[in-house]
């Protein structure tokens, strides 16, 4: 299970999605509104998933 999850760290499509999520988070962090906050939370979830996959890629056996 961790092997498949760790493969997200090197998947080009997921890297692009996380890059867009990081850009969205940086660009819109001061904005107000329900949908903006919702998508900020979603982008944080994508970033956390990528960091976890990156950890599993390097430190999982």
C-alpha positions as CSV (number, residue, x, y, z in Angstrom):
1,X,0.0,0.0,0.0
2,X,2.7,2.5,0.8
3,X,4.6,1.6,-2.4
4,X,1.6,2.7,-4.5
5,X,1.2,5.8,-2.4
6,X,4.9,6.6,-2.6
7,X,4.7,6.5,-6.4
8,X,2.6,9.7,-6.3
9,X,5.8,11.6,-5.3
10,X,7.3,11.0,-8.8
11,X,4.0,11.0,-10.8
12,X,4.2,14.0,-13.3
13,X,0.5,14.6,-13.2
14,X,0.3,14.7,-9.5
15,X,3.4,17.0,-9.4
16,X,1.6,19.4,-11.7
17,X,-1.6,19.3,-9.6
18,X,0.4,20.0,-6.4
19,X,2.2,22.9,-8.2
20,X,-1.1,24.4,-9.1
21,X,-2.4,23.9,-5.6
22,X,0.7,25.5,-4.1
23,X,0.3,28.5,-6.5
24,X,-3.4,28.8,-5.6
25,X,-2.6,28.7,-1.9
26,X,0.1,31.4,-2.2
27,X,-1.9,33.6,-4.5
28,X,-5.3,33.5,-2.7
29,X,-4.4,33.1,1.0
30,X,-5.7,36.6,1.9
31,X,-8.9,36.4,0.0
32,X,-12.3,35.9,1.8
33,X,-15.3,33.9,0.8
34,X,-16.7,30.4,1.2
35,X,-15.5,28.8,-2.0
36,X,-12.1,30.5,-1.7
37,X,-11.6,29.0,1.8
38,X,-12.9,25.7,0.6
39,X,-10.4,25.5,-2.2
40,X,-7.6,26.7,0.0
41,X,-8.4,23.8,2.3
42,X,-8.4,21.4,-0.7
43,X,-5.1,22.7,-1.8
44,X,-3.6,22.2,1.6
45,X,-4.9,18.6,1.6
46,X,-3.1,18.1,-1.8
47,X,0.1,19.5,-0.5
48,X,-0.1,17.4,2.7
49,X,-0.7,14.2,0.6
50,X,2.3,15.1,-1.6
51,X,4.5,15.6,1.5
52,X,3.3,12.3,2.9
53,X,4.0,10.5,-0.4
54,X,7.4,12.1,-0.6
55,X,8.1,10.8,2.9
56,X,7.0,7.3,2.0
57,X,9.1,7.4,-1.2
58,X,12.3,8.0,0.6
59,X,11.8,6.3,4.0
60,X,9.4,3.4,3.5
61,X,10.9,0.0,3.2
